[in-house]
Amino acid sequence: QVQLVESGGGLVQAGGSLRLSCAASGSILSIKTMGWYRQAPGKQRELVATITGLGSTNYADSVNGRFTISRGNAKNTVYLQMNSLKPEDTAVYYCNADIYVVGYRDYWGQGTQVTVSS
């Protein structure tokens, strides 16, 4: 069974920083793209950033230049460094990974709350 476990969320003042972590575990043969998505109250889940197995990254316009996504050396972890946080960044942040167990499929973490106060 595959699990994605996030950590690092919390409450921070506007202008501050947080670092989210996500670790994949289980019977994993390979992981392609990993990423972070977020969902604010009353809004749809949206892409924040993704990173491929080769290190290519993609960011939402709203976070580009403030957030940095990276993967750990073991390639089963993904991080999101969030700087210059704004109140509009407040949301539940979800880790996502395209994982090969018996064929590739999407897996999601349980989410971690990020709250930015003004």
C-alpha positions in Angstrom: 0.0 0.0 0.0 1.3 3.4 -0.9 1.1 6.4 1.4 2.0 10.1 1.0 2.5 11.8 4.3 2.8 15.6 4.4 4.3 17.8 7.2 5.3 21.3 7.8 2.1 23.3 7.6 1.1 25.9 10.2 0.3 29.5 11.0 2.6 32.2 9.8 2.4 36.0 9.4 2.4 37.6 6.0 5.9 37.9 4.6 7.0 34.8 6.5 8.2 31.4 5.2 7.2 27.8 5.6 8.6 24.5 4.2 6.3 21.6 3.4 7.6 18.1 3.1 6.0 15.0 1.7 7.3 11.4 1.8 6.1 8.5 -0.2 6.3 5.0 1.2 5.1 1.5 0.4 5.5 -0.9 -2.5 6.8 1.7 -4.9 8.7 0.7 -8.0 9.0 4.2 -9.5 7.8 7.8 -9.1 7.4 10.2 -12.0 6.0 13.6 -11.3 5.5 14.8 -7.8 3.7 18.0 -6.9 1.8 20.2 -4.6 -1.8 21.4 -4.9 -3.9 23.6 -2.6 -7.6 24.1 -1.9 -8.9 27.2 -0.1 -12.3 27.3 1.5 -15.0 27.5 -1.2 -12.6 27.1 -4.0 -11.5 24.3 -6.3 -8.2 22.5 -5.8 -5.5 24.1 -7.8 -2.0 23.3 -8.9 0.8 25.0 -7.0 3.9 23.4 -8.4 5.2 20.1 -9.9 8.6 18.5 -10.5 9.4 15.6 -12.8 11.8 12.8 -12.1 14.4 14.7 -14.1 13.9 17.9 -12.1 11.8 19.9 -14.5 9.6 22.3 -12.6 6.3 24.0 -13.2 4.7 26.7 -11.1 1.4 28.5 -10.9 1.7 32.1 -11.8 0.5 33.2 -8.4 3.5 31.5 -6.6 6.2 31.8 -9.2 9.3 33.5 -7.8 8.1 33.0 -4.2 7.8 29.2 -3.9 10.4 26.5 -4.8 9.7 22.9 -5.3 12.4 20.3 -5.0 12.9 16.5 -4.6 15.1 14.7 -2.1 18.0 12.6 -3.1 16.0 9.4 -2.7 13.4 10.8 -5.1 10.5 9.6 -3.0 10.3 13.0 -1.1 9.2 16.3 -2.3 9.5 19.7 -0.6 7.9 23.1 -1.1 9.8 26.1 0.2 7.3 28.9 0.5 8.6 32.5 1.0 7.0 35.9 1.1 3.7 34.3 2.1 0.5 36.2 1.5 -2.9 35.7 3.2 -4.2 34.5 -0.2 -1.9 31.5 0.2 -4.0 30.2 3.0 -5.3 26.8 2.1 -5.0 23.1 2.7 -1.9 21.9 0.7 -1.9 18.4 -0.8 1.0 16.4 -2.0 0.5 14.4 -5.2 2.6 11.8 -6.9 2.4 9.7 -10.0 3.6 6.3 -8.7 4.2 2.9 -10.3 3.0 0.0 -8.3 1.1 -2.0 -10.9 0.9 0.6 -13.5 1.2 4.3 -12.9 -1.6 6.1 -11.0 -2.1 9.3 -9.0 -1.8 9.2 -5.2 -2.7 12.0 -2.8 -1.6 12.9 0.7 -4.1 13.8 3.5 -3.3 17.5 3.3 -1.7 20.0 5.6 -3.1 23.4 6.6 -1.2 26.5 5.8 -2.7 29.7 7.3 -1.1 33.1 6.6 -2.3 36.0 8.8 -2.3 39.6 7.7 
